[in-house]
Amino acid sequence: MALGKDYSTQQCSIARALEIVGERWTLLVVRDAFYGVRRYNDFLTHLGVPRAVLATRLKNLEQAGILEKRRYQQSPPRDEYVMTERGIALWPVVRSLGLWGREHIDGVLPMRVYTHAACGTELGSYGECPACGSFVPPRDVEVLPGPGLDPDPDNPVSRAMLGPRRLLQPIETDRV
């Protein structure tokens, strides 16, 4: 029996959300958008996803209002994908899934450490700053390399993500 393309028989908000972000590669595209990846070739290089799959996932995320396609160069025409407020609202999901992987899968070391940019304190399990006692929005989260991150990656996107950086700030691969 073939798998259906949606969860139309499910009366559940999780099922509705999975119709948008539940396909293979989709949450990794969203994760990379949080890390500042914006350009098609940078997603392609970093994820190693087939071109047709990436094009479909970006189009679906744009149609769902999670990413916005913006022109950054006129000649030749080139676009980038910028996270919308609707997409930014996925941060707790992405963060929680990463924490779950770190805590419940044997041998997974932290690839990245998330801190409150204002005070440098590592974020708590729910995205809160233990020192300040408040939830830290993604734009105020600084990402640092963790002990599980390859210090000498083989692609320019991964190299651009090696140093401390804030979420949602565009990466620069041209200079790396």
Solvent accessible surface area in square Angstrom, and as a share of the most:
residue,aa,sasa,rsa
1,M,244,1.09
2,A,97,0.75
3,L,172,0.86
4,G,63,0.61
5,K,203,0.86
6,D,78,0.40
7,Y,98,0.37
8,S,80,0.52
9,T,124,0.72
10,Q,91,0.40
11,Q,187,0.83
12,C,53,0.31
13,S,92,0.59
14,I,121,0.61
15,A,7,0.06
16,R,98,0.36
17,A,50,0.39
18,L,74,0.37
19,E,66,0.30
20,I,59,0.30
21,V,14,0.08
22,G,42,0.40
23,E,81,0.36
24,R,188,0.69
25,W,55,0.19
26,T,3,0.02
27,L,44,0.22
28,L,71,0.35
29,V,0,0.00
30,V,0,0.00
31,R,63,0.23
32,D,0,0.00
33,A,5,0.04
34,F,0,0.00
35,Y,15,0.06
36,G,1,0.01
37,V,0,0.00
38,R,50,0.18
39,R,87,0.32
40,Y,57,0.22
41,N,88,0.45
42,D,18,0.10
43,F,0,0.00
44,L,29,0.14
45,T,61,0.36
46,H,37,0.16
47,L,19,0.10
48,G,59,0.56
49,V,5,0.03
50,P,76,0.48
51,R,147,0.54
52,A,77,0.60
53,V,41,0.23
54,L,0,0.00
55,A,50,0.39
56,T,62,0.36
57,R,32,0.12
58,L,1,0.01
59,K,120,0.51
60,N,54,0.28
61,L,1,0.00
62,E,65,0.29
63,Q,130,0.58
64,A,18,0.14
65,G,28,0.27
66,I,6,0.03
67,L,2,0.01
68,E,73,0.33
69,K,92,0.39
70,R,112,0.41
71,R,119,0.44
72,Y,76,0.29
73,Q,60,0.27
74,Q,134,0.60
75,S,98,0.63
76,P,73,0.46
77,P,86,0.54
78,R,111,0.41
79,D,34,0.17
80,E,25,0.11
81,Y,22,0.08
82,V,11,0.07
83,M,15,0.07
84,T,32,0.18
85,E,118,0.53
86,R,144,0.52
87,G,0,0.00
88,I,16,0.08
89,A,74,0.57
90,L,29,0.14
91,W,3,0.01
92,P,67,0.42
93,V,73,0.42
94,V,20,0.12
95,R,15,0.06
96,S,58,0.38
97,L,97,0.48
98,G,48,0.46
99,L,23,0.11
100,W,137,0.48
101,G,13,0.13
102,R,70,0.26
103,E,111,0.50
104,H,116,0.52
105,I,86,0.44
106,D,144,0.74
107,G,82,0.79
108,V,54,0.31
109,L,102,0.51
110,P,28,0.18
111,M,92,0.41
112,R,30,0.11
113,V,29,0.17
114,Y,29,0.11
115,T,6,0.04
116,H,21,0.09
117,A,28,0.22
118,A,85,0.66
119,C,62,0.37
120,G,50,0.48
121,T,37,0.22
122,E,84,0.37
123,L,10,0.05
124,G,14,0.14
125,S,62,0.40
126,Y,187,0.71
127,G,1,0.01
128,E,58,0.26
129,C,0,0.00
130,P,85,0.53
131,A,72,0.56
132,C,70,0.42
133,G,65,0.62
134,S,56,0.36
135,F,107,0.45
136,V,1,0.00
137,P,61,0.39
138,P,10,0.07
139,R,120,0.44
140,D,52,0.27
141,V,0,0.00
142,E,50,0.22
143,V,6,0.04
144,L,53,0.26
145,P,59,0.37
146,G,11,0.11
147,P,101,0.64
148,G,24,0.23
149,L,32,0.16
150,D,80,0.42
151,P,116,0.73
152,D,115,0.60
153,P,15,0.09
154,D,133,0.69
155,N,24,0.12
156,P,46,0.29
157,V,0,0.00
158,S,18,0.12
159,R,88,0.32
160,A,19,0.15
161,M,5,0.02
162,L,46,0.23
163,G,33,0.32
164,P,87,0.55
165,R,42,0.15
166,R,100,0.37
167,L,0,0.00
168,L,17,0.08
169,Q,92,0.41
170,P,58,0.36
171,I,15,0.08
172,E,81,0.36
173,T,25,0.15
174,D,114,0.59
175,R,193,0.71
176,V,80,0.46
